[in-house]
Structure formats: C-alpha cells, structure tokens
Amino acid sequence: MPAASDVVRAFTPTGRLRASINLGNPVLAGRDAGGAAKGVSVDLARRFAGRLGVDIELVVFDTAGASVDAVTRDEADIGFFAIDPKRGEGIHFTPPYVLIEGCYLVRQDSPLQANEEVDRPGTRVVVGKGSAYDLHLSRELKQAQVVHAPSSQAVLQHFLDAGAEVAAGVRQQLEQDAAPIGGLRLLPGRFMVIRQAMGCARSRGEAAAAELARFVEEMKASGFVAEALARHGIQGASVAPPGA
C-alpha cells in the first residue's frame, strides 16, 4: 500500500530516501565484488524507497555508531540498528526484523568456559565502540573491564594485540575473523540476543515511525526478510516473530 503524501515528505526532505547502511555487521550488509553495498538491510531500504515512490541513496558507514549519528543528525532518513534504550533517545525503532546472537570469543587455553564466568575482576572484554553489544556490556558488566576497539571489524585484532581475555561481538563476525587464525574458540551459547530493527529520527514524527513499523511487519509476514537472508547466504540469524 502506498504511503500517505505527508509521510513521504517526512521521510524525504531532500527528494530521495537516504538510507544509512552499517557495514560493521556482516549479517546485515557487506560489499559485492564491485564494491557496492549489498545485504538484507540494502534490500529492505530499496523496497521501502519503492513503497514511498522515490529514489534511494545509500549512505554507507563502517561502524554502527556512525550510522546511528547519521540518522539522529538528519544526515540520513532511515537506518538499520540494534534496538537499545540509549539509541532510542533520538530514534524511533520499528519492531525487530532479525534476531542475532552476541557471543564471547576466547583463546583455546583460556580458563573461561561459560558466559557467566566473564564478569570478574581482571577480565578485559574487547568490543566495537558504539556497537549494540558495547552499549549492552557497558551497562551489564560490573567487574570485567570493557575495552574499545575502533570498530566491530577491528575487535579480533585489538583483542590479539592487547592480549585481552575476551572478545565480544556478533557470532558470525567472530567466527569469520577467527577462522584463519586458529587457537580460538567461542564460549557456548550467547550473552545477548541482538534485535535488529529499522529506525528513523524522532523528529520525523509519529506517523512516519508508524509507517516504518508497518513496513517491517509486512516484510516479515510476506517472507521477504527470510528470502533476503537466504539469498545472501546468511546463517545463524533468524526472522523476528510478528510484533516482537
């Protein structure tokens, strides 16, 4: 169903839809062989632009923090973020469309065997600055020290260079980065479920936020999100349930 004209105007002050794309999470976005952005979030952005009847402009960033800033500063019209109360101060989130696991990685000879053992004195946990798991762990860890890498992609190297005890991140990113190195392992289970949603600045208004939420629910119900995950070969992520 086409969006109302006032909603279209709220989303497109420049005449086109500017979509903030974060390349820091390989579950959601990456680059194709030619260097262009691709992924589930890109597919959703293009479909939403079609719903509004406008052209799309992809505004691409390497970190979640920069992607969030672009939307809150009205330098982009929509974005794709993990839901977090701190980010919610400036962003209207839709219900989540994808659920992703946040996991811990340690060295093979680490004494740590369970997620519950991480939060203790002397444990340094490396996270991507401004990522969803940075925001979560900075609130939740009471004894372990959170150490910031400049981005999610830099977490593993920072962990190795610093001789830290734990690296934290999206399961797929950690598995992908650790595979060629060896001598590393993921702790069983997960420390959080990352709820990935679309969002727009609160300044765009309630009607715009409601339209974006309807769009996400329709994309889940129609199978579009599941098909996009399969098309891009994404494993380990699941479509969020209706209204989650």
QUIRA-V811915 format. One line per field, one symbol per residue. burial: I if it has 9 or more other C-alpha atoms within 8 Angstrom, else O. Layout:
burial->???
This chain:
burial->OOIOOOIIIIIIOOOIIIIIIIIIIIIIIIIOOOOOIIIIIIIIIIOIIIIIOIIIOIIIIIIIIIIIOIIIOOOIIIIIIIIIOOIIOOIIIIIIIIIIIIIIIIIOOOOIOOIOOIIIOOIIIIIIIIIIIIIIIOOOIOIIIIOOIOIIOIIIOIIOOOOIIIIIIIIIIIOOIIOOOOOIOOIOOIIOIIIIIIIIIIOIOOOIIIIIIOIIIOIIOOOIIIOIIIOOOIOOIOIIOOOO
